[in-house]
Amino acid sequence: MNAATKGERYARIFRKAGTFLGKGNIARAVEVLKEGVELARTLGDARMAERFQAEIDRAQSGSENRQN
């Protein structure tokens, strides 16, 4: 897969997750971001897998703060 195609797929995942985050649906956003982690790992892209994981951590910590 070429770099442009990978970038498009990653961007699509981030946009989809952002839509769910914007609607307050943290659980669904995390599911989408986890799909991104798996995609990145499948493609051998450790850096992007780390970025997706960082977004998962950020979303989950944000939802914990709202619950307290």
Jmol script that loads the backbone (N, CA, C; Angstrom):
load data "model"
ATOM      1  N   MET A   1       0.856  -1.175   0.000  1.00  0.00           N
ATOM      2  CA  MET A   1       0.000   0.000   0.000  1.00  0.00           C
ATOM      3  C   MET A   1       0.903   1.238   0.000  1.00  0.00           C
ATOM      4  N   ASN A   2       0.601   2.179  -0.880  1.00  0.00           N
ATOM      5  CA  ASN A   2       1.446   3.375  -0.937  1.00  0.00           C
ATOM      6  C   ASN A   2       1.106   4.350   0.198  1.00  0.00           C
ATOM      7  N   ALA A   3       1.994   5.299   0.406  1.00  0.00           N
ATOM      8  CA  ALA A   3       1.868   6.234   1.524  1.00  0.00           C
ATOM      9  C   ALA A   3       0.584   7.058   1.445  1.00  0.00           C
ATOM     10  N   ALA A   4       0.194   7.461   0.265  1.00  0.00           N
ATOM     11  CA  ALA A   4      -1.019   8.275   0.120  1.00  0.00           C
ATOM     12  C   ALA A   4      -2.260   7.483   0.534  1.00  0.00           C
ATOM     13  N   THR A   5      -2.313   6.236   0.131  1.00  0.00           N
ATOM     14  CA  THR A   5      -3.463   5.402   0.480  1.00  0.00           C
ATOM     15  C   THR A   5      -3.512   5.154   1.989  1.00  0.00           C
ATOM     16  N   LYS A   6      -2.348   4.889   2.589  1.00  0.00           N
ATOM     17  CA  LYS A   6      -2.304   4.705   4.043  1.00  0.00           C
ATOM     18  C   LYS A   6      -2.779   5.969   4.745  1.00  0.00           C
ATOM     19  N   GLY A   7      -2.287   7.108   4.291  1.00  0.00           N
ATOM     20  CA  GLY A   7      -2.676   8.380   4.896  1.00  0.00           C
ATOM     21  C   GLY A   7      -4.166   8.624   4.814  1.00  0.00           C
ATOM     22  N   GLU A   8      -4.760   8.289   3.685  1.00  0.00           N
ATOM     23  CA  GLU A   8      -6.209   8.444   3.522  1.00  0.00           C
ATOM     24  C   GLU A   8      -6.969   7.556   4.497  1.00  0.00           C
ATOM     25  N   ARG A   9      -6.512   6.331   4.653  1.00  0.00           N
ATOM     26  CA  ARG A   9      -7.196   5.409   5.569  1.00  0.00           C
ATOM     27  C   ARG A   9      -7.075   5.880   7.010  1.00  0.00           C
ATOM     28  N   TYR A  10      -5.868   6.322   7.393  1.00  0.00           N
ATOM     29  CA  TYR A  10      -5.680   6.843   8.752  1.00  0.00           C
ATOM     30  C   TYR A  10      -6.540   8.075   8.989  1.00  0.00           C
ATOM     31  N   ALA A  11      -6.562   8.977   8.022  1.00  0.00           N
ATOM     32  CA  ALA A  11      -7.349  10.200   8.162  1.00  0.00           C
ATOM     33  C   ALA A  11      -8.831   9.885   8.314  1.00  0.00           C
ATOM     34  N   ARG A  12      -9.303   8.927   7.550  1.00  0.00           N
ATOM     35  CA  ARG A  12     -10.708   8.528   7.635  1.00  0.00           C
ATOM     36  C   ARG A  12     -11.043   8.020   9.042  1.00  0.00           C
ATOM     37  N   ILE A  13     -10.143   7.234   9.605  1.00  0.00           N
ATOM     38  CA  ILE A  13     -10.362   6.702  10.957  1.00  0.00           C
ATOM     39  C   ILE A  13     -10.378   7.839  11.977  1.00  0.00           C
ATOM     40  N   PHE A  14      -9.411   8.757  11.877  1.00  0.00           N
ATOM     41  CA  PHE A  14      -9.375   9.881  12.820  1.00  0.00           C
ATOM     42  C   PHE A  14     -10.627  10.749  12.689  1.00  0.00           C
ATOM     43  N   ARG A  15     -11.086  10.996  11.475  1.00  0.00           N
ATOM     44  CA  ARG A  15     -12.317  11.797  11.287  1.00  0.00           C
ATOM     45  C   ARG A  15     -13.522  11.087  11.894  1.00  0.00           C
ATOM     46  N   LYS A  16     -13.620   9.790  11.652  1.00  0.00           N
ATOM     47  CA  LYS A  16     -14.746   9.022  12.181  1.00  0.00           C
ATOM     48  C   LYS A  16     -14.737   9.061  13.706  1.00  0.00           C
ATOM     49  N   ALA A  17     -13.562   8.858  14.298  1.00  0.00           N
ATOM     50  CA  ALA A  17     -13.452   8.911  15.763  1.00  0.00           C
ATOM     51  C   ALA A  17     -13.805  10.306  16.268  1.00  0.00           C
ATOM     52  N   GLY A  18     -13.343  11.326  15.562  1.00  0.00           N
ATOM     53  CA  GLY A  18     -13.643  12.697  15.960  1.00  0.00           C
ATOM     54  C   GLY A  18     -15.128  13.000  15.936  1.00  0.00           C
ATOM     55  N   THR A  19     -15.822  12.427  14.982  1.00  0.00           N
ATOM     56  CA  THR A  19     -17.275  12.607  14.918  1.00  0.00           C
ATOM     57  C   THR A  19     -17.936  12.019  16.157  1.00  0.00           C
ATOM     58  N   PHE A  20     -17.512  10.829  16.529  1.00  0.00           N
ATOM     59  CA  PHE A  20     -18.088  10.202  17.729  1.00  0.00           C
ATOM     60  C   PHE A  20     -17.715  10.980  18.988  1.00  0.00           C
ATOM     61  N   LEU A  21     -16.476  11.463  19.069  1.00  0.00           N
ATOM     62  CA  LEU A  21     -16.073  12.256  20.229  1.00  0.00           C
ATOM     63  C   LEU A  21     -16.897  13.528  20.313  1.00  0.00           C
ATOM     64  N   GLY A  22     -17.125  14.153  19.177  1.00  0.00           N
ATOM     65  CA  GLY A  22     -17.918  15.377  19.145  1.00  0.00           C
ATOM     66  C   GLY A  22     -19.346  15.174  19.622  1.00  0.00           C
ATOM     67  N   LYS A  23     -19.851  13.976  19.404  1.00  0.00           N
ATOM     68  CA  LYS A  23     -21.206  13.642  19.840  1.00  0.00           C
ATOM     69  C   LYS A  23     -21.231  13.111  21.270  1.00  0.00           C
ATOM     70  N   GLY A  24     -20.046  12.997  21.886  1.00  0.00           N
ATOM     71  CA  GLY A  24     -19.968  12.502  23.256  1.00  0.00           C
ATOM     72  C   GLY A  24     -19.995  10.990  23.367  1.00  0.00           C
ATOM     73  N   ASN A  25     -19.867  10.301  22.252  1.00  0.00           N
ATOM     74  CA  ASN A  25     -19.897   8.839  22.253  1.00  0.00           C
ATOM     75  C   ASN A  25     -18.459   8.322  22.355  1.00  0.00           C
ATOM     76  N   ILE A  26     -17.923   8.384  23.570  1.00  0.00           N
ATOM     77  CA  ILE A  26     -16.527   8.037  23.813  1.00  0.00           C
ATOM     78  C   ILE A  26     -16.264   6.561  23.515  1.00  0.00           C
ATOM     79  N   ALA A  27     -17.159   5.696  23.930  1.00  0.00           N
ATOM     80  CA  ALA A  27     -16.950   4.258  23.742  1.00  0.00           C
ATOM     81  C   ALA A  27     -16.817   3.908  22.264  1.00  0.00           C
ATOM     82  N   ARG A  28     -17.663   4.473  21.435  1.00  0.00           N
ATOM     83  CA  ARG A  28     -17.600   4.178  19.994  1.00  0.00           C
ATOM     84  C   ARG A  28     -16.338   4.778  19.380  1.00  0.00           C
ATOM     85  N   ALA A  29     -15.952   5.969  19.833  1.00  0.00           N
ATOM     86  CA  ALA A  29     -14.721   6.591  19.339  1.00  0.00           C
ATOM     87  C   ALA A  29     -13.512   5.722  19.675  1.00  0.00           C
ATOM     88  N   VAL A  30     -13.482   5.178  20.868  1.00  0.00           N
ATOM     89  CA  VAL A  30     -12.377   4.301  21.277  1.00  0.00           C
ATOM     90  C   VAL A  30     -12.349   3.048  20.413  1.00  0.00           C
ATOM     91  N   GLU A  31     -13.513   2.498  20.108  1.00  0.00           N
ATOM     92  CA  GLU A  31     -13.567   1.318  19.221  1.00  0.00           C
ATOM     93  C   GLU A  31     -12.947   1.632  17.865  1.00  0.00           C
ATOM     94  N   VAL A  32     -13.297   2.779  17.320  1.00  0.00           N
ATOM     95  CA  VAL A  32     -12.770   3.183  16.011  1.00  0.00           C
ATOM     96  C   VAL A  32     -11.260   3.381  16.090  1.00  0.00           C
ATOM     97  N   LEU A  33     -10.794   4.027  17.149  1.00  0.00           N
ATOM     98  CA  LEU A  33      -9.357   4.247  17.306  1.00  0.00           C
ATOM     99  C   LEU A  33      -8.604   2.927  17.474  1.00  0.00           C
ATOM    100  N   LYS A  34      -9.226   1.965  18.136  1.00  0.00           N
ATOM    101  CA  LYS A  34      -8.601   0.644  18.265  1.00  0.00           C
ATOM    102  C   LYS A  34      -8.477  -0.028  16.902  1.00  0.00           C
ATOM    103  N   GLU A  35      -9.455   0.190  16.035  1.00  0.00           N
ATOM    104  CA  GLU A  35      -9.349  -0.310  14.661  1.00  0.00           C
ATOM    105  C   GLU A  35      -8.146   0.327  13.977  1.00  0.00           C
ATOM    106  N   GLY A  36      -7.905   1.594  14.267  1.00  0.00           N
ATOM    107  CA  GLY A  36      -6.753   2.289  13.712  1.00  0.00           C
ATOM    108  C   GLY A  36      -5.436   1.695  14.203  1.00  0.00           C
ATOM    109  N   VAL A  37      -5.383   1.355  15.490  1.00  0.00           N
ATOM    110  CA  VAL A  37      -4.182   0.713  16.040  1.00  0.00           C
ATOM    111  C   VAL A  37      -3.911  -0.591  15.302  1.00  0.00           C
ATOM    112  N   GLU A  38      -4.955  -1.389  15.134  1.00  0.00           N
ATOM    113  CA  GLU A  38      -4.792  -2.678  14.460  1.00  0.00           C
ATOM    114  C   GLU A  38      -4.376  -2.502  13.002  1.00  0.00           C
ATOM    115  N   LEU A  39      -4.969  -1.549  12.315  1.00  0.00           N
ATOM    116  CA  LEU A  39      -4.601  -1.286  10.928  1.00  0.00           C
ATOM    117  C   LEU A  39      -3.126  -0.899  10.845  1.00  0.00           C
ATOM    118  N   ALA A  40      -2.707   0.025  11.699  1.00  0.00           N
ATOM    119  CA  ALA A  40      -1.323   0.479  11.681  1.00  0.00           C
ATOM    120  C   ALA A  40      -0.359  -0.672  11.970  1.00  0.00           C
ATOM    121  N   ARG A  41      -0.699  -1.506  12.929  1.00  0.00           N
ATOM    122  CA  ARG A  41       0.164  -2.650  13.240  1.00  0.00           C
ATOM    123  C   ARG A  41       0.219  -3.626  12.074  1.00  0.00           C
ATOM    124  N   THR A  42      -0.914  -3.850  11.443  1.00  0.00           N
ATOM    125  CA  THR A  42      -0.957  -4.738  10.276  1.00  0.00           C
ATOM    126  C   THR A  42      -0.073  -4.214   9.156  1.00  0.00           C
ATOM    127  N   LEU A  43      -0.053  -2.897   9.003  1.00  0.00           N
ATOM    128  CA  LEU A  43       0.744  -2.277   7.949  1.00  0.00           C
ATOM    129  C   LEU A  43       2.195  -2.042   8.380  1.00  0.00           C
ATOM    130  N   GLY A  44       2.527  -2.439   9.618  1.00  0.00           N
ATOM    131  CA  GLY A  44       3.893  -2.277  10.108  1.00  0.00           C
ATOM    132  C   GLY A  44       4.262  -0.847  10.440  1.00  0.00           C
ATOM    133  N   ASP A  45       3.284  -0.051  10.811  1.00  0.00           N
ATOM    134  CA  ASP A  45       3.486   1.371  11.073  1.00  0.00           C
ATOM    135  C   ASP A  45       3.368   1.635  12.573  1.00  0.00           C
ATOM    136  N   ALA A  46       4.454   1.374  13.297  1.00  0.00           N
ATOM    137  CA  ALA A  46       4.446   1.503  14.756  1.00  0.00           C
ATOM    138  C   ALA A  46       4.170   2.935  15.211  1.00  0.00           C
ATOM    139  N   ARG A  47       4.679   3.905  14.476  1.00  0.00           N
ATOM    140  CA  ARG A  47       4.471   5.306  14.851  1.00  0.00           C
ATOM    141  C   ARG A  47       2.992   5.678  14.841  1.00  0.00           C
ATOM    142  N   MET A  48       2.289   5.258  13.813  1.00  0.00           N
ATOM    143  CA  MET A  48       0.855   5.567  13.750  1.00  0.00           C
ATOM    144  C   MET A  48       0.089   4.774  14.799  1.00  0.00           C
ATOM    145  N   ALA A  49       0.503   3.552  15.069  1.00  0.00           N
ATOM    146  CA  ALA A  49      -0.153   2.774  16.118  1.00  0.00           C
ATOM    147  C   ALA A  49      -0.035   3.505  17.454  1.00  0.00           C
ATOM    148  N   GLU A  50       1.132   4.093  17.701  1.00  0.00           N
ATOM    149  CA  GLU A  50       1.332   4.865  18.937  1.00  0.00           C
ATOM    150  C   GLU A  50       0.430   6.098  18.963  1.00  0.00           C
ATOM    151  N   ARG A  51       0.272   6.747  17.831  1.00  0.00           N
ATOM    152  CA  ARG A  51      -0.608   7.936  17.772  1.00  0.00           C
ATOM    153  C   ARG A  51      -2.052   7.562  18.059  1.00  0.00           C
ATOM    154  N   PHE A  52      -2.506   6.479  17.450  1.00  0.00           N
ATOM    155  CA  PHE A  52      -3.873   6.029  17.732  1.00  0.00           C
ATOM    156  C   PHE A  52      -4.026   5.686  19.211  1.00  0.00           C
ATOM    157  N   GLN A  53      -3.028   5.006  19.783  1.00  0.00           N
ATOM    158  CA  GLN A  53      -3.097   4.634  21.195  1.00  0.00           C
ATOM    159  C   GLN A  53      -3.121   5.873  22.080  1.00  0.00           C
ATOM    160  N   ALA A  54      -2.349   6.882  21.726  1.00  0.00           N
ATOM    161  CA  ALA A  54      -2.347   8.128  22.493  1.00  0.00           C
ATOM    162  C   ALA A  54      -3.726   8.782  22.466  1.00  0.00           C
ATOM    163  N   GLU A  55      -4.390   8.727  21.330  1.00  0.00           N
ATOM    164  CA  GLU A  55      -5.741   9.287  21.230  1.00  0.00           C
ATOM    165  C   GLU A  55      -6.734   8.479  22.065  1.00  0.00           C
ATOM    166  N   ILE A  56      -6.546   7.169  22.098  1.00  0.00           N
ATOM    167  CA  ILE A  56      -7.401   6.328  22.941  1.00  0.00           C
ATOM    168  C   ILE A  56      -7.224   6.731  24.398  1.00  0.00           C
ATOM    169  N   ASP A  57      -5.971   6.861  24.828  1.00  0.00           N
ATOM    170  CA  ASP A  57      -5.682   7.246  26.211  1.00  0.00           C
ATOM    171  C   ASP A  57      -6.285   8.603  26.538  1.00  0.00           C
ATOM    172  N   ARG A  58      -6.148   9.546  25.606  1.00  0.00           N
ATOM    173  CA  ARG A  58      -6.691  10.896  25.815  1.00  0.00           C
ATOM    174  C   ARG A  58      -8.217  10.866  25.919  1.00  0.00           C
ATOM    175  N   ALA A  59      -8.863  10.104  25.044  1.00  0.00           N
ATOM    176  CA  ALA A  59     -10.334  10.031  25.070  1.00  0.00           C
ATOM    177  C   ALA A  59     -10.821   9.389  26.358  1.00  0.00           C
ATOM    178  N   GLN A  60     -10.131   8.333  26.777  1.00  0.00           N
ATOM    179  CA  GLN A  60     -10.553   7.646  27.995  1.00  0.00           C
ATOM    180  C   GLN A  60     -10.303   8.483  29.236  1.00  0.00           C
ATOM    181  N   SER A  61      -9.206   9.224  29.271  1.00  0.00           N
ATOM    182  CA  SER A  61      -8.952  10.062  30.434  1.00  0.00           C
ATOM    183  C   SER A  61      -9.932  11.226  30.480  1.00  0.00           C
ATOM    184  N   GLY A  62     -10.334  11.717  29.315  1.00  0.00           N
ATOM    185  CA  GLY A  62     -11.323  12.784  29.259  1.00  0.00           C
ATOM    186  C   GLY A  62     -12.679  12.320  29.748  1.00  0.00           C
ATOM    187  N   SER A  63     -13.041  11.074  29.425  1.00  0.00           N
ATOM    188  CA  SER A  63     -14.350  10.560  29.874  1.00  0.00           C
ATOM    189  C   SER A  63     -14.337  10.284  31.359  1.00  0.00           C
ATOM    190  N   GLU A  64     -13.180   9.896  31.899  1.00  0.00           N
ATOM    191  CA  GLU A  64     -13.081   9.661  33.347  1.00  0.00           C
ATOM    192  C   GLU A  64     -13.226  10.967  34.105  1.00  0.00           C
ATOM    193  N   ASN A  65     -12.643  12.037  33.569  1.00  0.00           N
ATOM    194  CA  ASN A  65     -12.751  13.341  34.216  1.00  0.00           C
ATOM    195  C   ASN A  65     -14.186  13.827  34.239  1.00  0.00           C
ATOM    196  N   ARG A  66     -14.948  13.533  33.207  1.00  0.00           N
ATOM    197  CA  ARG A  66     -16.353  13.962  33.162  1.00  0.00           C
ATOM    198  C   ARG A  66     -17.215  13.179  34.154  1.00  0.00           C
ATOM    199  N   GLN A  67     -16.820  11.950  34.433  1.00  0.00           N
ATOM    200  CA  GLN A  67     -17.621  11.117  35.329  1.00  0.00           C
ATOM    201  C   GLN A  67     -17.409  11.481  36.783  1.00  0.00           C
ATOM    202  N   ASN A  68     -16.274  12.098  37.118  1.00  0.00           N
ATOM    203  CA  ASN A  68     -15.966  12.434  38.520  1.00  0.00           C
ATOM    204  C   ASN A  68     -16.618  13.701  38.953  1.00  0.00           C
TER     205      ASN A  68
END
end "model"
wireframe off; spacefill off
backbone 0.3
color backbone group
